[in-house]
Amino acid sequence: MASTYDIVEKAAKTGKVDKGVNEVTKAVERGIAKLVVVATDVSPKELIQHLPILCKEKGIKFAEVESREKLGISVGINRPTAAVAVLEVGEASIDSLN
């Protein structure tokens, strides 16, 4: 089974992703995100605590990973990122997630 990082990486290469808490929040509010992934090592936690609730309200898949660093790498940027929204899955399969 593909890891969440693999899914994000494939979506970033073959589909479309938004990165960063603000962009991800907008994508969720607009209902265009297919999957939201947040890193659990974000500090302060308040930065991302609204995302699981919003995703649940909108019926958007939600997943957590342990590292901002690895999440940034998986979307192809050289900086840590707290959150990623997959807008177009491309060749990634998000059905394997919860």
N, C-alpha and C positions, 0 to 999 in steps of 0.2 A: 504494500500500500504506500502511495506517495505521501511524503510528509507535507505538512502545511507550507513549509518553506518551498518545497518543490513545486507545489501548486501555484504559489504566488510567483515564483520565478518563471514558470511556464506561461502564466497569464500575462506577466510583464513583457515577455518576449513575443507572444503571439496574439495577445488581446489588448486590453487597455486597463490601466490601473491609476488610481489617485493615491498620493502619499501625503502623510502629515495629518494631524488631528483635524485641522480646520477643513481641509479638502475632503477628508473622509466624512466628516459630519455633514457637509453640504450634500455629498453624494447620497448619504443615507436619508437625509431629509427630503431630497428630491425623489427618492425611491429608485434610483438608478444603479445602486450598488447590488451586486449579486452575492458578494461575500465580503465580510469585514474581518481583518486580522489585526489584533492589537498585541503589543509586547507587554508582558507582565512586569518587566523591570523598569517601567516608567515611574519617574518621581517628579512631582507629587502625583499620586494616584488619581486625584481629582481631574487631571487633564483628560483622562479616558473613561472615567466612571459612567458617563452618560451614554457611551456607545452601545454597551450590551442592551440597555433599556430601549434605546431608539431602534436598534435592530430587531428586537423582539416585537415592538409595536408595528414595524413595517414588514415583518416576516422575512427578514434578511438573515442569511446564514452568518454565524459569528464564530470565530475561533481565536484562541489565544496561543501565543508562542512565548518562549522565555527570554528571547534576546532582541533588543532594538537593533543591535549591531548586525546580527544575522538577518533580520528582517530587511534592513537597508540594503544589504548585499544581495538578497534574493530579488529585490526590485531593481537592482542594477545601479544603485547609487553608492557613493563612498562615504555615506554618513549614516548614523543610526536613525531609524524612524520609528515613531511610537505606534503608528497605525497605517494600514494600507486597505484600500477598498478596491476590489476587483469589479470593474465596470463591464468589461467584455472578457469572457473566459478564454477566448481563443482556443488553443488545443488543450488547455488545462481541464481536468475533471474535478469539479467541486462536489460532485455527488457522493464521493467517498467520505466527506466530512459530515459529522453528526447528521 
